[in-house]
Amino acid sequence: MLFSFLALVGALAALWGAARDGRLLGLAVDAASHSLSAGLVAALQDVLAF
């Protein structure tokens, strides 16, 4: 039980650090715009793949 709690605290600390440094935002922007740079056809194929 203690190990689970410590793992949760460690994961939240890592997430907090990534959000504070801007790495989390950078990853989100890269993930959201991966098909926009390839053009309209690639963006439509990405949307229709879902």
Secondary structure, 3 states (H helix, E strand, C coil): CHHHHHHHHHHHHHHHHHHHHCHHHHHHHHHHCCCHHHCHHHHHHHHHCC
